[in-house]
Amino acid sequence: MWPYPHQVSLIAAWGLTKRFGDFTAVDGIDFEVERGEVFGFLGPNGAGKSSTMRMIGCVSDPSGGALRILGMDPSREGTNIRSRLGVVPQQDNLDEELSVAENLYVYGRYFDLPRSMLRTRIAELLEFVQLTERANDHVEPLSGGMKRRLTIARALISEPEVLLLDEPTTGLDPQARHVVWERLWTLKRQGVTQVLTTHYMDEAEQLCDRLVVMDRGKIVAEGSPRQLIERYSTREVVEVRTHGQVTVMAEALRRLGESPETQAKDELYERVEELPDRVLLYTDQGERLVALLGEVEHESVLVRRSTLEDVFLHLTGRSLVD
């Protein structure tokens, strides 16, 4: 029985599962995406993000659980759902032998859009993604950022209700990333619902209203970026670098919390993490902690606010996943 009898979310999943033989890529996850919000999936490689996006995009059937998109069952109404989605794949799949405008025109014809409507729509979209002056240029020589913006324009040709973006700025330089972010922010202000995956924590922090962190096929945390930082990290992180042995310095830093001048250790810092070249202290008292560092030999110290990346690494670990 569908668990949300009165659900009004654009996308809702309960116990959603995807198996490939004996391997479980998505392991019984629950989530909802509300109209007009930007919802993100974060996780290391192999966490299940892409498999989840493929099920939302109606190109892969769930192995178990329940999924509703725009109030419909993708296993039975996939064609109707896909006609109302816009998809930006991880790899641009533009036709490089066609011009910029021709790419939009051909894609628009897949949706049976009238030619007169398409001409107007193409002009609007090229202006939106700042490619008007390149309308008649072939795609092949365009920069990576231009191709990405064209792929986003193509996904918007049918005025979709939900825009799916898989790693929307991977491989782009910082300037191109920010241009794409500006376009996605504009879409958000226009009320376009967006679901994205990303490896960039600053991107998720900038764009997402809510997100889930996935690891090994399961959801391990859910909330807004600020909620996740408050729940799983501290207000500040003190980074202490050394030319000497990190382990020795880490032990000295831990003893700061045991000195008579300080109170209980857990009031000074929450946890200590050793990296190859520095030690991280997670704390709500950054300046107070720095004032005590004169007792410990170190090269440099930095006090910064906690970020979504701190949360991500805390929940999923720092080990590489192939």
VEXMARTI-770969 format. One record per residue (C-alpha): residue in three letters; y negated, x negated, z. Coordinates in steps of 0.02 Angstrom, whole numbers, plus 50000, padded with zeros to 5 digits. Each point is the difference from the previous one (the first is absolute). Layout:
// residues N
ALAYXZ ...
***
This chain:
// residues 322
MET500005000050000 TRP498264993549956 PRO499234994450166 TYR498205004349956 PRO500035018749959 HIS498115001450003 GLN499564982649937 VAL498434998549894 SER500074981149975 LEU499974993949821 ILE501504988950038 ALA501235002250143 ALA501644991250037 TRP501295002550135 GLY501494988550023 LEU499674993049826 THR501384988049951 LYS500404989449847 ARG501644990749980 PHE500594988149865 GLY501884999050027 ASP500274993250175 PHE498194994450016 THR498755011850083 ALA498254996349932 VAL499135014650088 ASP500775005450164 GLY499535017550057 ILE498094999250002 ASP498765014150040 PHE498205000649938 GLU498675011849934 VAL498524997049885 GLU498525011850015 ARG498865005649859 GLY498564988149968 GLU500624985450105 VAL500494982449953 PHE501734996650070 GLY500804982850000 PHE501744992450010 LEU500034982450070 GLY501514988950024 PRO500804983549950 ASN501054998149842 GLY501555010850013 ALA499255011750129 GLY500255015449891 LYS498225002949938 SER500374999749814 SER501555010950020 THR498955012750095 MET498654999849866 ARG501295002649864 MET500645015450089 ILE498225006650019 GLY499714996449816 CYS501555010349955 VAL500884985749910 SER501344997850133 ASP500915013950092 PRO500184999250189 SER501734996550069 GLY499675010650153 GLY498695009050103 ALA498655011049928 LEU498454996549894 ARG498655011949940 ILE498604995249883 LEU498625012649964 GLY501145012750082 MET501424996649877 ASP501724992050011 PRO500014984449888 SER501885001549970 ARG499745016749913 GLU498184999949944 GLY499704981849957 THR499225003649831 ASN498715011950074 ILE499594987750139 ARG499804985149883 SER498755009849894 ARG498885000950153 LEU500164981850054 GLY499084984549943 VAL500984983750013 VAL499344982250006 PRO501554988849993 GLN500084982850078 GLN500064991749828 ASP498775005849867 ASN500975007549854 LEU498595002749879 ASP500254999149812 GLU499154983549963 GLU499955003049812 LEU498915015450022 SER498175000450048 VAL499405005050173 ALA499525017549944 GLU501605002249898 ASN501054996450155 LEU499155014550088 TYR500115011349848 VAL501874997449972 TYR500385002750184 GLY498935015650005 ARG500975007549856 TYR501584998950106 PHE499205013450108 ASP499565010549846 LEU498144998350036 PRO498945006449854 ARG499194986549894 SER498255006550034 MET500314999750188 LEU500764982749989 ARG498474992449917 THR498905006150142 ARG501264995150132 ILE500244982549929 ALA498124996949997 GLU499855005650181 LEU501454989250058 LEU499424984549909 GLU498315001850083 PHE500855002750168 VAL501014983849987 GLN498564990549920 LEU500864997049833 THR498885009949882 GLU499454984549905 ARG501824994849975 ALA500595016849931 ASN500444993149827 ASP500684983250060 HIS501854996549997 VAL500824999450171 GLU500894983249984 PRO498464988650028 LEU499315010150146 SER499964992250172 GLY501245005350134 GLY498665009950090 MET499515009449842 LYS501825004249963 ARG500225006550177 ARG498465011049986 LEU500635006549832 THR501695004150079 ILE499115009950136 ALA498975009249867 ARG501605004149906 ALA500785007250159 LEU498485011350020 ILE500005006849822 SER500835016550051 GLU498935002250157 PRO501524998450116 GLU500085007750173 VAL500834984650072 LEU499764981949946 LEU501444987950036 LEU499514981650004 ASP501324986450017 GLU499174983650052 PRO498375004749910 THR499144983050014 THR501434987550000 GLY499554984449902 LEU498145003849987 ASP498624988250053 PRO498875005550145 GLN498625006449887 ALA501205010749897 ARG500845006550157 HIS498345006150069 VAL499575008849837 VAL501675009250007 TRP499695004350184 GLU498315007549953 ARG500825011049868 LEU501335005850123 TRP498675003650132 THR499075010649873 LEU501605009849964 LYS500235002750186 ARG498245007150014 GLN500435011549856 GLY501485006650098 VAL501424991849902 THR501554997850110 GLN500674982249987 VAL501654992450054 LEU500114981249988 THR501054984950042 THR499184983350030 HIS500354982650069 TYR498154997450037 MET499625004850179 ASP498135000049970 GLU500295012049855 ALA500965011950111 GLU498684998550135 GLN498615003549876 LEU500795014349903 CYS501295009350105 ASP499635014750112 ARG501784999150065 LEU501484989049966 VAL501784996350050 VAL500774982950027 MET501784998949933 ASP501324987150043 ARG501835000049946 GLY499865017549929 LYS499265008050156 ILE498255004650055 VAL499564989250151 ALA498195005750024 GLU498805013449937 GLY498155003650022 SER498274995349939 PRO499634981449984 ARG498935000750158 GLN501335009650097 LEU501334987349953 ILE498914985350052 GLU499625008250167 ARG501825004450029 TYR500884984049947 SER498724986150023 THR498564994950112 ARG498145001049971 GLU499864981549957 VAL501064985249947 VAL499574982350055 GLU500644986849877 VAL500154982650076 ARG500404985549883 THR500664983050048 HIS500474983249922 GLY501334997950132 GLN501595009450037 VAL499735018749991 THR501365003550128 VAL499164988850129 MET498325008549973 ALA500805017250007 GLU500764996250170 ALA498324993850062 LEU499175016049939 ARG501315010650086 ARG499634991250163 LEU498185005449987 GLY500575017150052 GLU500834992850155 SER498544989850066 PRO499135005650160 GLU498365002449905 THR500765014149899 GLN500805015950057 ALA501665006549936 LYS500584992449835 ASP500085016949914 GLU498145002650034 LEU499544984049908 TYR501105002149847 GLU501395011549943 ARG501084987649906 VAL500034982549926 GLU500664995949826 GLU500374982549937 LEU499714995649816 PRO500274982949919 ASP498174994850016 ARG499265011350133 VAL500305011850144 LEU499445018250000 LEU499525008750161 TYR499865018949993 THR498705005450125 ASP498645012450047 GLN498994986050080 GLY499694987649860 GLU498424991950067 ARG500704998550176 LEU501564991749931 VAL498994987949894 ALA498994995050154 LEU501624994050081 LEU500594989749851 GLY499114984550064 GLU501564997350104 VAL501084998749843 GLU499854986549867 HIS499695008349831 GLU499194996849831 SER499095016449968 VAL499965017950058 LEU499595016449912 VAL499765017250077 ARG500245014449878 ARG500355018650008 SER501785005949978 THR500455006049826 LEU501335010549918 GLU500854983849949 ASP500284995850183 VAL500835016950022 PHE501054997949843 LEU500654982850049 HIS500345005750178 LEU501045014849939 THR500924991949855 GLY500034981550046 ARG499404984549908 SER501644995449915 LEU500075001149811 VAL501055014149928 ASP500714997149824 
***
